[in-house]
């Protein structure tokens, strides 16, 4: 399975949970022919309004007056009636509906399996600390800076705009108006996080001398004259375990899940025709 998909599923299960529904007594709330709506099922449908978060759905339920609960129950029953009508008219046998039902089932079962396996994983603090030590290279970070930038072709113009900024013009507004790098200028000069090692030497030196929130420059490079505003700096090295424990937990869970999927692929009869994806829909692959 794709690592990105594994991460998404692990995070989704960890955040939402498939069984995170407030408890309810075992009573029936409605029937439509032979289909019964239990109180537990009603609360499950309610939890879907809060993306499956049981605590939040409990808060929502507590804040729902009797009339609103009754109105929501009517909507649920309406959905059951419509589903029953679809079955009676053979809608369930349409190819597109069958496809959706199939993949809704697959999605639900896959998430439930991941939830079950995640609950069984050893994600204790000692295990996470060991994984962290074994994978220090993955978590070691380069020194980096998050900054805004304006490029000029003329030093005097750069100095003039710097004065305008100090007198109250916002740096992003100035970048949009004056930067010779239009793509960066349209983003308000925001370069995002850049490793210090990737910066031209004059700008790297300027960053070292400029504190967060301060304006630096103009300084000359091969491209022209540069003004910067440092937003944040990040030191290089290995972050403390406590600082990235959540990331370590996610990485370990994903790795264990990938191993589980590898084992399952050997257990079941899996055939993948990768050569055929290039011809899907008559659209050539890039």
Residue pairs with C-beta under 8 A, 6 or more apart in sequence:
1 257
1 258
1 261
3 254
3 258
6 254
6 257
6 258
6 261
7 250
7 254
9 110
9 111
9 114
9 257
10 114
10 118
10 250
10 253
10 254
10 257
11 250
12 111
13 111
13 114
13 115
13 118
14 118
14 250
14 253
15 53
16 51
16 52
16 53
17 52
17 53
17 54
17 115
18 52
18 108
18 111
18 112
18 115
19 54
19 115
20 47
20 52
20 53
20 54
20 55
20 57
21 40
21 43
21 44
21 47
21 52
21 54
21 57
22 43
22 47
22 54
22 57
22 58
22 61
24 38
24 39
24 40
24 42
24 43
25 39
26 38
26 39
26 40
27 38
27 39
28 36
28 37
28 38
28 39
29 37
29 38
29 39
29 42
29 73
30 36
30 37
30 73
30 76
30 77
30 80
31 37
32 77
32 80
32 81
32 84
33 84
35 80
35 83
35 84
37 76
37 77
37 80
42 73
42 76
43 57
43 61
45 76
46 57
46 60
46 61
46 72
47 53
47 54
47 57
49 57
49 60
50 56
50 57
50 60
61 69
64 72
86 92
86 97
91 97
92 98
92 101
114 257
117 256
117 257
117 260
118 253
118 257
121 252
121 253
121 256
123 249
123 252
123 253
125 245
127 252
128 241
128 245
128 248
128 249
128 252
129 241
131 248
131 251
131 252
132 139
132 241
132 244
132 248
135 251
136 238
138 251
139 238
139 239
139 244
139 247
139 248
140 236
140 237
140 238
141 234
141 236
141 237
141 238
141 239
142 195
142 196
142 197
142 236
143 195
143 196
143 197
143 233
143 234
143 235
143 236
144 193
144 194
144 195
144 196
144 233
144 234
144 236
145 193
145 194
145 196
145 199
145 207
145 230
145 232
145 233
145 234
146 191
146 192
146 193
146 194
146 230
146 231
146 232
146 233
146 234
147 191
147 194
147 207
147 228
147 229
147 230
147 231
148 171
148 172
148 175
148 188
148 189
148 190
148 191
148 228
148 229
148 231
149 175
149 179
149 181
149 184
149 189
149 191
149 226
149 227
149 228
149 229
150 158
150 161
150 171
150 174
150 175
150 178
150 179
150 185
150 189
150 226
150 227
150 228
151 179
151 180
151 181
151 184
151 223
151 224
151 225
151 226
152 158
152 161
152 178
152 179
152 180
152 218
152 224
152 225
152 226
152 227
153 180
153 224
153 225
154 225
155 218
155 220
155 225
157 178
157 225
158 217
158 218
158 225
158 226
158 227
159 218
161 169
161 174
161 178
161 227
162 215
162 217
162 218
162 227
164 174
165 171
165 174
165 215
165 227
165 229
166 215
171 188
171 189
171 215
171 229
172 188
172 189
172 190
173 188
174 189
175 184
175 185
175 187
175 188
175 189
176 185
176 186
176 188
176 189
177 185
178 185
179 185
179 189
180 224
181 223
184 190
184 191
189 229
193 234
196 204
196 207
196 236
199 207
200 221
200 222
202 219
202 220
202 221
202 226
203 219
203 221
203 226
203 228
205 219
206 216
206 217
206 219
206 226
206 228
207 216
207 228
207 230
207 233
209 216
210 216
210 228
210 230
211 230
212 230
212 231
212 232
212 233
213 229
213 230
213 231
214 229
214 230
215 227
215 228
215 229
216 227
216 228
216 229
216 230
217 225
217 226
217 227
217 228
218 225
218 226
218 227
219 225
219 226
220 226
241 248
277 285
278 284
278 285
